Amino acid sequence: VEPKINRWLVTSAVAPVYFNSASNGSPIDSEFESNKKEYENNLTFGVGIQYVVSKKISFRSGLNQVSLGYNTRDILYQASLSRTSMDNLSSPNNGASIVVMNKENGQTNSFQEVSNSDMNEGVLNQQMGYLEMPLELSYKLLDRKFGIQFIGGISTLFLTENQVVVRSPGYEFDLGEANNLNQVHFSSNVGIGFNYTFWKSFQANFEPMFKYQLNTFSNDSGNFKPYFIGLYSGISYRF
């Protein structure tokens, strides 16, 4: 009699996430295309399920909560009677107004009538949150107590957070939402997994993953190409 194969695994996962872009650009406004960007490191968490098809191949899916953000540096801002006007920003209908511009442009356009002393230096921060549903295939390269596997696939990301703010020390002002963020977009995923079976049906996992985002924005300047790297770790239970 062949031994029973436990084909299902349930996994918990937590990971530091490192956000970046393969090109500079700006998804907010063409004026900030060449401005320096500072990308935030965040934490993602989730659960996964895996089905073992054969000794080497498994299919995986799950749900992860992902937060991504970055700062656009070298901007000036000032309270104004007119609302901020950016290519891809929808401002709130009420509350105070603020105008933001590239510091390098100096006093041009809407700032021509404003003195430098009235301007404040700060950063433009964009926050994006997603519910991620990966669909991946893993191929075992080493299948022992310590295992190694290659992982590839795609993720569907559903937008859950969308905010653009201007910040300086002790100050934060909500500018509204990006109107070019797609409600659903995808990423291509590739990585390598390490696992160690430490007790009966339990194993510890560590999976560095590279996820290149596709069609995140309906419009951007400078061909902004976002991606993130996650260092996923967790515990799996096989049944």
Backbone as CSV, one residue per row, in Angstrom:
resi,resn,N_x,N_y,N_z,CA_x,CA_y,CA_z,C_x,C_y,C_z
1,VAL,0.851,-1.190,0.000,0.000,0.000,0.000,0.891,1.246,0.000
2,GLU,0.640,2.133,-0.946,1.419,3.363,-1.017,1.037,4.287,0.129
3,PRO,2.025,4.957,0.703,1.716,5.884,1.789,0.862,7.046,1.291
4,LYS,0.001,7.526,2.167,-0.860,8.657,1.825,-0.017,9.904,1.604
5,ILE,-0.338,10.629,0.544,0.362,11.889,0.253,-0.485,13.047,0.766
6,ASN,0.076,13.843,1.653,-0.606,15.044,2.127,-0.385,16.152,1.099
7,ARG,-1.416,16.444,0.345,-1.264,17.319,-0.817,-1.512,18.796,-0.513
8,TRP,-2.085,19.131,0.608,-2.435,20.526,0.890,-1.501,21.123,1.935
9,LEU,-1.144,22.386,1.738,-0.388,23.149,2.722,-1.091,24.480,2.960
10,VAL,-1.197,24.856,4.212,-1.690,26.185,4.589,-0.518,26.951,5.189
11,THR,-0.342,28.180,4.748,0.857,28.941,5.098,0.505,30.325,5.619
12,SER,1.203,30.750,6.652,1.163,32.151,7.077,2.393,32.842,6.512
13,ALA,2.281,34.138,6.256,3.419,34.845,5.661,3.474,36.282,6.147
14,VAL,4.672,36.747,6.409,4.928,38.151,6.717,6.225,38.515,6.006
15,ALA,6.321,39.756,5.527,7.506,40.112,4.753,7.761,41.607,4.796
16,PRO,9.036,41.998,4.940,9.396,43.381,4.611,9.335,43.539,3.100
17,VAL,8.799,44.673,2.640,8.630,44.916,1.211,9.431,46.155,0.822
18,TYR,10.235,46.019,-0.221,11.086,47.097,-0.703,10.563,47.548,-2.061
19,PHE,10.017,48.757,-2.092,9.377,49.307,-3.287,10.399,50.128,-4.074
20,ASN,10.282,50.112,-5.416,11.193,50.899,-6.242,10.613,51.003,-7.647
21,SER,11.331,51.682,-8.515,10.924,51.800,-9.911,12.145,51.606,-10.798
22,ALA,11.928,50.950,-11.939,13.012,50.701,-12.882,13.361,51.945,-13.689
23,SER,12.547,52.994,-13.589,12.850,54.276,-14.220,12.372,55.377,-13.286
24,ASN,12.856,56.586,-13.517,12.489,57.680,-12.613,11.019,58.050,-12.827
25,GLY,10.718,58.948,-13.709,9.339,59.262,-14.044,8.516,59.746,-12.871
26,SER,7.229,59.986,-13.137,6.286,60.382,-12.089,4.875,59.986,-12.498
27,PRO,4.157,59.251,-11.646,2.765,58.929,-11.945,1.801,60.030,-11.499
28,ILE,2.313,61.088,-10.842,1.445,62.145,-10.335,1.348,63.312,-11.314
29,ASP,2.507,63.799,-11.787,2.517,64.966,-12.658,3.823,64.998,-13.440
30,SER,3.752,65.407,-14.705,4.944,65.465,-15.550,5.978,66.446,-15.013
31,GLU,5.542,67.416,-14.214,6.462,68.398,-13.646,7.496,67.745,-12.721
32,PHE,7.132,66.595,-12.141,8.015,65.934,-11.178,8.723,64.717,-11.768
33,GLU,8.740,64.622,-13.095,9.309,63.453,-13.758,10.767,63.220,-13.386
34,SER,11.553,64.286,-13.278,12.986,64.143,-13.017,13.350,64.321,-11.543
35,ASN,12.374,64.620,-10.699,12.668,64.798,-9.270,13.143,63.496,-8.639
36,LYS,14.012,63.614,-7.647,14.492,62.439,-6.932,13.336,61.793,-6.170
37,LYS,13.286,60.449,-6.202,12.263,59.700,-5.474,12.911,58.899,-4.342
38,GLU,12.248,58.867,-3.216,12.667,58.038,-2.079,11.573,57.009,-1.826
39,TYR,11.922,55.743,-1.922,10.936,54.673,-1.842,10.887,54.098,-0.429
40,GLU,9.683,53.881,0.060,9.484,53.416,1.430,9.582,51.895,1.523
41,ASN,10.008,51.445,2.683,9.978,50.022,3.016,8.776,49.784,3.928
42,ASN,7.969,48.804,3.590,6.766,48.512,4.367,6.727,47.039,4.753
43,LEU,5.651,46.659,5.407,5.473,45.285,5.852,4.184,44.740,5.253
44,THR,4.257,43.545,4.685,3.067,42.877,4.169,2.824,41.596,4.966
45,PHE,1.575,41.190,5.017,1.232,39.952,5.718,0.088,39.277,4.978
46,GLY,-0.026,37.959,5.177,-1.086,37.259,4.480,-1.122,35.786,4.815
47,VAL,-1.969,35.085,4.082,-2.117,33.637,4.225,-2.089,33.029,2.831
48,GLY,-1.659,31.768,2.764,-1.591,31.100,1.475,-2.039,29.662,1.571
49,ILE,-2.337,29.100,0.414,-2.679,27.693,0.331,-1.954,27.105,-0.867
50,GLN,-1.530,25.862,-0.743,-0.738,25.214,-1.781,-1.241,23.800,-1.999
51,TYR,-1.298,23.400,-3.282,-1.723,22.048,-3.626,-0.590,21.351,-4.357
52,VAL,-0.203,20.194,-3.844,0.897,19.413,-4.418,0.353,18.561,-5.562
53,VAL,0.810,18.851,-6.775,0.373,18.106,-7.952,1.195,16.839,-8.125
54,SER,2.506,16.969,-7.945,3.418,15.837,-8.081,4.569,16.027,-7.104
55,LYS,5.555,15.165,-7.195,6.683,15.255,-6.276,7.432,16.573,-6.407
56,LYS,7.369,17.166,-7.586,8.140,18.382,-7.813,7.299,19.637,-8.024
57,ILE,6.062,19.495,-8.454,5.253,20.652,-8.852,4.092,20.885,-7.893
58,SER,3.904,22.161,-7.532,2.772,22.572,-6.694,2.175,23.864,-7.241
59,PHE,0.871,24.025,-7.041,0.201,25.285,-7.334,-0.088,26.000,-6.021
60,ARG,0.010,27.358,-6.031,-0.177,28.143,-4.814,-1.031,29.374,-5.098
61,SER,-1.763,29.754,-4.066,-2.517,30.997,-4.111,-2.616,31.526,-2.680
62,GLY,-3.371,32.613,-2.496,-3.525,33.172,-1.161,-4.004,34.601,-1.223
63,LEU,-3.887,35.301,-0.112,-4.243,36.716,-0.009,-3.192,37.424,0.832
64,ASN,-2.700,38.549,0.327,-1.731,39.375,1.047,-2.212,40.816,1.084
65,GLN,-1.966,41.489,2.193,-2.212,42.924,2.293,-0.896,43.644,2.046
66,VAL,-0.863,44.498,1.007,0.379,45.147,0.596,0.219,46.660,0.645
67,SER,1.187,47.348,1.252,1.223,48.811,1.267,2.503,49.273,0.587
68,LEU,2.368,50.221,-0.341,3.505,50.759,-1.086,3.465,52.283,-1.017
69,GLY,4.635,52.909,-0.950,4.663,54.361,-0.895,6.030,54.905,-1.262
70,TYR,6.044,56.172,-1.649,7.307,56.829,-1.990,7.147,58.343,-1.854
71,ASN,8.280,59.026,-1.728,8.313,60.484,-1.647,8.932,61.068,-2.904
72,THR,8.334,62.128,-3.422,8.957,62.943,-4.455,9.601,64.139,-3.760
73,ARG,10.910,64.279,-3.884,11.636,65.315,-3.163,11.742,66.604,-3.980
74,ASP,12.261,67.656,-3.313,12.532,68.947,-3.947,11.277,69.578,-4.536
75,ILE,10.256,69.695,-3.674,9.039,70.399,-4.093,8.807,71.598,-3.177
76,LEU,8.063,72.559,-3.699,7.628,73.715,-2.932,6.112,73.696,-2.850
77,TYR,5.572,74.181,-1.738,4.117,74.249,-1.610,3.737,75.516,-0.849
78,GLN,2.494,75.925,-1.066,1.977,77.111,-0.396,0.460,77.090,-0.409
79,ALA,-0.155,77.575,0.683,-1.604,77.733,0.715,-2.009,78.737,-0.347
80,SER,-3.146,78.467,-1.011,-3.554,79.302,-2.133,-5.069,79.364,-2.221
81,LEU,-5.562,80.391,-2.890,-7.000,80.502,-3.125,-7.448,79.529,-4.215
82,SER,-6.513,79.159,-5.085,-6.838,78.208,-6.143,-6.362,76.816,-5.745
83,ARG,-7.065,75.813,-6.205,-6.713,74.447,-5.852,-5.496,73.976,-6.642
84,THR,-4.794,73.018,-6.046,-3.656,72.443,-6.751,-4.138,71.757,-8.023
85,SER,-3.360,71.894,-9.078,-3.729,71.298,-10.358,-2.575,70.422,-10.831
86,MET,-2.764,69.125,-10.767,-1.763,68.183,-11.239,-2.410,67.248,-12.248
87,ASP,-1.562,66.687,-13.112,-2.062,65.872,-14.217,-2.991,64.759,-13.750
88,ASN,-2.606,64.076,-12.660,-3.308,62.847,-12.277,-3.783,62.872,-10.831
89,LEU,-4.285,64.016,-10.399,-4.736,64.170,-9.015,-6.160,64.683,-8.974
90,SER,-6.996,64.049,-8.142,-8.341,64.535,-7.864,-8.351,65.089,-6.450
91,SER,-8.590,66.407,-6.318,-8.526,67.072,-5.023,-9.862,67.001,-4.307
92,PRO,-9.864,67.085,-2.959,-11.122,67.130,-2.209,-11.935,68.353,-2.610
93,ASN,-13.239,68.245,-2.446,-14.125,69.351,-2.822,-14.238,70.430,-1.758
94,ASN,-13.732,70.132,-0.549,-13.825,71.137,0.503,-12.500,71.219,1.239
95,GLY,-12.411,72.167,2.147,-11.191,72.347,2.920,-10.275,73.364,2.281
96,ALA,-9.128,73.610,2.916,-8.162,74.578,2.420,-7.534,74.080,1.126
97,SER,-6.898,74.984,0.396,-6.268,74.654,-0.865,-4.771,74.864,-0.758
98,ILE,-4.044,74.159,-1.602,-2.595,74.261,-1.597,-2.105,74.082,-3.024
99,VAL,-1.027,74.768,-3.345,-0.399,74.653,-4.650,0.978,74.049,-4.460
100,VAL,1.327,73.090,-5.314,2.603,72.380,-5.229,3.327,72.527,-6.558
101,MET,4.653,72.695,-6.496,5.434,72.813,-7.719,6.827,72.241,-7.516
102,ASN,7.504,72.011,-8.632,8.883,71.558,-8.627,9.779,72.703,-8.169
103,LYS,10.629,72.441,-7.201,11.518,73.469,-6.658,12.414,74.065,-7.731
104,GLU,12.852,73.259,-8.678,13.773,73.729,-9.708,13.143,74.752,-10.639
105,ASN,11.836,74.741,-10.738,11.162,75.652,-11.660,11.097,77.083,-11.135
106,GLY,11.350,77.271,-9.836,11.326,78.613,-9.257,9.965,79.243,-9.360
107,GLN,9.946,80.526,-9.505,8.685,81.274,-9.558,8.191,81.363,-10.994
108,THR,7.422,80.361,-11.366,6.845,80.337,-12.705,5.381,79.958,-12.589
109,ASN,4.674,80.132,-13.656,3.252,79.771,-13.732,2.465,80.359,-12.574
110,SER,1.819,79.504,-11.763,0.944,79.989,-10.702,1.721,80.605,-9.551
111,PHE,3.071,80.509,-9.556,3.849,81.047,-8.453,4.482,82.402,-8.810
112,GLN,4.181,82.930,-9.957,4.814,84.162,-10.372,4.518,85.316,-9.425
113,GLU,3.348,85.301,-8.811,2.962,86.405,-7.941,3.333,86.150,-6.482
114,VAL,4.014,85.024,-6.191,4.315,84.651,-4.819,5.798,84.821,-4.555
115,SER,6.157,85.382,-3.429,7.566,85.559,-3.091,8.141,84.266,-2.543
116,ASN,9.456,84.105,-2.677,10.104,82.891,-2.198,9.901,82.681,-0.709
117,SER,9.779,83.743,0.041,9.621,83.625,1.492,8.288,83.003,1.872
118,ASP,7.321,83.017,0.939,6.006,82.446,1.220,5.931,80.957,0.880
119,MET,6.988,80.431,0.277,6.983,79.038,-0.138,7.625,78.156,0.935
120,ASN,7.142,76.922,1.009,7.683,75.961,1.967,8.257,74.769,1.211
121,GLU,9.377,74.259,1.695,9.962,73.064,1.096,9.383,71.816,1.744
122,GLY,9.201,70.783,0.958,8.662,69.539,1.501,8.818,68.396,0.532
123,VAL,8.056,67.332,0.759,8.037,66.176,-0.132,6.586,65.855,-0.477
124,LEU,6.419,65.280,-1.634,5.110,64.829,-2.093,5.063,63.321,-1.887
125,ASN,4.136,62.864,-1.049,4.077,61.453,-0.695,2.843,60.804,-1.310
126,GLN,3.055,59.667,-1.966,1.944,58.886,-2.522,1.886,57.537,-1.834
127,GLN,0.700,57.184,-1.322,0.473,55.912,-0.651,-0.507,55.077,-1.472
128,MET,-0.153,53.795,-1.652,-1.002,52.864,-2.392,-1.110,51.569,-1.604
129,GLY,-2.329,51.109,-1.387,-2.548,49.858,-0.678,-3.293,48.875,-1.560
130,TYR,-2.961,47.588,-1.426,-3.561,46.571,-2.291,-3.880,45.307,-1.506
131,LEU,-4.895,44.617,-1.970,-5.141,43.236,-1.593,-4.621,42.389,-2.752
132,GLU,-3.588,41.601,-2.476,-2.913,40.845,-3.520,-3.347,39.378,-3.498
133,MET,-3.672,38.862,-4.685,-4.027,37.452,-4.828,-3.051,36.808,-5.821
134,PRO,-2.019,36.133,-5.315,-1.067,35.484,-6.217,-1.604,34.159,-6.751
135,LEU,-1.146,33.799,-7.933,-1.393,32.484,-8.516,-0.055,32.028,-9.092
136,GLU,0.568,31.065,-8.410,1.949,30.721,-8.719,2.146,29.211,-8.825
137,LEU,3.225,28.863,-9.494,3.645,27.473,-9.592,5.035,27.367,-8.971
138,SER,5.242,26.318,-8.190,6.569,26.088,-7.611,7.116,24.752,-8.106
139,TYR,8.417,24.744,-8.359,9.093,23.544,-8.842,10.231,23.226,-7.888
140,LYS,10.225,22.036,-7.312,11.222,21.660,-6.315,12.561,21.341,-6.970
141,LEU,13.573,22.032,-6.498,14.929,21.768,-6.948,15.648,20.821,-5.989
142,LEU,15.256,20.888,-4.719,15.809,20.002,-3.693,14.691,19.636,-2.746
143,ASP,14.460,18.337,-2.567,13.329,17.871,-1.763,13.814,16.931,-0.662
144,ARG,14.302,17.536,0.411,14.731,16.794,1.576,14.194,17.490,2.817
145,LYS,14.807,17.230,3.945,14.395,17.953,5.160,14.550,19.455,4.954
146,PHE,15.630,19.804,4.256,15.810,21.178,3.783,15.515,21.190,2.297
147,GLY,14.582,22.036,1.874,14.163,22.060,0.483,14.385,23.391,-0.185
148,ILE,14.533,23.349,-1.509,14.664,24.556,-2.329,13.706,24.432,-3.501
149,GLN,13.030,25.526,-3.829,12.098,25.486,-4.940,12.153,26.789,-5.730
150,PHE,11.901,26.681,-7.020,11.772,27.844,-7.889,10.294,28.216,-7.964
151,ILE,9.992,29.514,-7.917,8.604,29.989,-7.880,8.394,31.006,-8.999
152,GLY,7.323,30.864,-9.738,6.963,31.823,-10.767,5.456,31.931,-10.903
153,GLY,4.978,33.088,-11.366,3.536,33.243,-11.547,3.133,34.699,-11.680
154,ILE,1.882,34.971,-11.389,1.336,36.327,-11.480,0.538,36.623,-10.213
155,SER,0.306,37.911,-9.984,-0.594,38.341,-8.918,-1.621,39.308,-9.483
156,THR,-2.824,39.247,-8.953,-3.845,40.252,-9.201,-3.907,41.141,-7.961
157,LEU,-3.810,42.456,-8.159,-3.795,43.399,-7.044,-5.012,44.310,-7.122
158,PHE,-5.783,44.336,-6.043,-7.004,45.142,-5.953,-6.715,46.362,-5.077
159,LEU,-6.974,47.543,-5.609,-6.656,48.786,-4.915,-7.527,48.977,-3.676
160,THR,-6.888,49.234,-2.521,-7.618,49.457,-1.266,-7.270,50.789,-0.614
161,GLU,-6.146,51.392,-1.006,-5.720,52.668,-0.423,-5.150,53.555,-1.519
162,ASN,-5.519,54.835,-1.501,-5.098,55.770,-2.541,-5.056,57.165,-1.927
163,GLN,-3.870,57.666,-1.651,-3.741,58.968,-1.004,-2.464,59.665,-1.450
164,VAL,-2.580,60.974,-1.677,-1.425,61.819,-1.986,-1.413,62.966,-0.985
165,VAL,-0.277,63.157,-0.305,-0.149,64.212,0.688,1.145,64.971,0.450
166,VAL,1.206,66.197,0.957,2.451,66.952,0.980,2.908,67.014,2.432
167,ARG,4.214,66.812,2.656,4.740,66.746,4.011,5.969,67.617,4.163
168,SER,6.086,68.204,5.332,7.308,68.841,5.779,7.345,68.651,7.293
169,PRO,8.465,68.939,7.963,8.537,68.684,9.408,7.374,69.303,10.180
170,GLY,6.595,68.449,10.851,5.475,68.914,11.666,4.235,69.285,10.888
171,TYR,4.206,68.960,9.596,3.078,69.386,8.772,2.745,68.304,7.755
172,GLU,1.453,68.068,7.550,0.981,67.153,6.516,-0.355,67.647,5.988
173,PHE,-0.487,67.701,4.662,-1.717,68.188,4.050,-2.189,67.188,3.005
174,ASP,-3.453,66.789,3.110,-4.045,65.815,2.198,-4.411,66.505,0.884
175,LEU,-3.791,66.073,-0.208,-4.064,66.676,-1.512,-5.181,65.966,-2.265
176,GLY,-5.503,64.745,-1.874,-6.567,64.010,-2.550,-6.105,62.637,-2.990
177,GLU,-6.641,62.164,-4.110,-6.347,60.833,-4.623,-5.792,60.912,-6.035
178,ALA,-4.962,59.944,-6.379,-4.513,59.794,-7.757,-5.665,59.236,-8.589
179,ASN,-5.956,59.890,-9.704,-7.069,59.427,-10.539,-6.611,58.516,-11.680
180,ASN,-5.317,58.179,-11.688,-4.790,57.301,-12.737,-4.398,55.922,-12.211
181,LEU,-4.736,55.631,-10.958,-4.459,54.309,-10.391,-5.573,53.348,-10.810
182,ASN,-5.206,52.281,-11.485,-6.205,51.285,-11.882,-6.718,50.535,-10.654
183,GLN,-8.005,50.285,-10.623,-8.602,49.567,-9.495,-8.082,48.134,-9.404
184,VAL,-7.723,47.566,-10.533,-7.148,46.216,-10.583,-5.937,46.262,-11.502
185,HIS,-4.822,45.711,-11.052,-3.687,45.558,-11.943,-2.966,44.259,-11.593
186,PHE,-1.886,43.970,-12.302,-1.230,42.666,-12.188,0.265,42.839,-11.970
187,SER,0.883,41.775,-11.516,2.341,41.744,-11.416,2.824,40.379,-11.880
188,SER,4.023,40.366,-12.432,4.688,39.102,-12.755,5.652,38.785,-11.620
189,ASN,5.622,37.561,-11.133,6.354,37.181,-9.923,7.391,36.115,-10.223
190,VAL,8.555,36.250,-9.622,9.582,35.222,-9.719,10.384,35.235,-8.424
191,GLY,10.769,34.059,-7.960,11.522,33.998,-6.718,12.036,32.596,-6.449
192,ILE,12.641,32.464,-5.311,13.158,31.171,-4.887,12.747,30.936,-3.442
193,GLY,12.362,29.714,-3.134,11.871,29.389,-1.801,12.794,28.408,-1.093
194,PHE,12.972,28.638,0.189,13.730,27.725,1.047,12.806,27.258,2.168
195,ASN,12.785,25.968,2.434,11.938,25.482,3.513,12.682,24.422,4.326
196,TYR,12.278,24.339,5.584,12.912,23.384,6.497,11.823,22.717,7.326
197,THR,11.700,21.405,7.202,10.711,20.647,7.970,11.262,20.401,9.373
198,PHE,10.604,20.999,10.358,11.166,20.925,11.712,10.354,20.034,12.654
199,TRP,9.083,19.729,12.289,8.304,18.864,13.177,7.104,18.307,12.432
200,LYS,7.106,16.999,12.204,6.000,16.299,11.555,5.553,17.018,10.284
201,SER,4.362,17.635,10.305,3.807,18.272,9.112,4.077,19.764,9.047
202,PHE,4.951,20.262,9.898,5.225,21.694,9.931,6.568,22.008,9.280
203,GLN,6.593,23.114,8.529,7.856,23.547,7.951,7.960,25.072,8.004
204,ALA,9.183,25.561,8.130,9.470,26.990,8.098,9.874,27.380,6.684
205,ASN,9.421,28.542,6.239,9.668,28.979,4.870,10.354,30.342,4.838
206,PHE,11.210,30.525,3.837,11.776,31.835,3.532,11.838,31.971,2.019
207,GLU,11.172,33.026,1.479,11.012,33.151,0.033,11.275,34.577,-0.435
208,PRO,12.453,34.883,-0.937,12.677,36.175,-1.600,11.944,36.186,-2.944
209,MET,11.104,37.214,-3.150,10.295,37.299,-4.366,10.454,38.670,-5.017
210,PHE,10.560,38.668,-6.337,10.591,39.894,-7.133,9.268,39.996,-7.878
211,LYS,8.580,41.152,-7.725,7.261,41.313,-8.340,7.240,42.618,-9.145
212,TYR,7.196,42.456,-10.456,7.192,43.585,-11.389,5.749,43.938,-11.734
213,GLN,5.352,45.171,-11.433,3.949,45.564,-11.585,3.627,45.949,-13.026
214,LEU,2.472,45.487,-13.477,2.001,45.736,-14.831,0.710,46.544,-14.778
215,ASN,0.556,47.496,-15.682,-0.625,48.368,-15.829,-1.122,48.925,-14.484
216,THR,-0.179,49.346,-13.627,-0.556,49.955,-12.340,-1.282,51.271,-12.558
217,PHE,-0.793,52.056,-13.531,-1.332,53.393,-13.793,-1.913,53.449,-15.198
218,SER,-3.008,54.174,-15.336,-3.592,54.375,-16.655,-2.856,55.477,-17.412
219,ASN,-2.093,56.295,-16.668,-1.341,57.384,-17.282,-0.212,57.775,-16.335
220,ASP,0.978,57.993,-16.886,2.091,58.464,-16.068,3.093,59.158,-16.973
221,SER,4.086,59.821,-16.352,5.108,60.540,-17.108,6.462,59.871,-16.885
222,GLY,7.241,59.772,-17.947,8.564,59.181,-17.812,8.555,57.680,-17.727
223,ASN,7.415,57.062,-18.114,7.325,55.601,-18.128,7.703,55.007,-16.778
224,PHE,7.053,55.461,-15.728,7.275,54.973,-14.367,7.037,53.464,-14.317
225,LYS,8.029,52.705,-13.815,7.972,51.237,-13.848,8.143,50.673,-12.438
226,PRO,7.068,50.583,-11.670,7.190,50.143,-10.276,7.373,48.637,-10.134
227,TYR,8.089,48.265,-9.099,8.234,46.868,-8.714,8.481,46.813,-7.220
228,PHE,8.318,45.638,-6.629,8.692,45.495,-5.229,9.297,44.126,-4.975
229,ILE,10.162,44.091,-3.984,10.830,42.869,-3.558,10.345,42.540,-2.154
230,GLY,9.848,41.341,-1.964,9.380,40.904,-0.653,10.211,39.741,-0.144
231,LEU,10.566,39.786,1.132,11.293,38.687,1.769,10.308,37.966,2.684
232,TYR,9.598,36.996,2.123,8.477,36.354,2.802,8.971,35.231,3.719
233,SER,8.471,35.216,4.922,8.787,34.130,5.851,7.504,33.722,6.569
234,GLY,7.447,32.463,6.965,6.254,31.981,7.649,6.342,30.499,7.963
235,ILE,5.229,29.979,8.441,5.121,28.562,8.811,4.037,27.908,7.982
236,SER,4.320,26.700,7.491,3.341,25.934,6.720,2.952,24.674,7.478
237,TYR,1.673,24.307,7.300,1.163,23.053,7.838,0.654,22.193,6.698
238,ARG,1.164,20.998,6.594,0.790,20.077,5.513,-0.277,19.087,6.006
239,PHE,-1.325,18.900,5.205,-2.370,17.935,5.572,-2.931,17.237,4.332
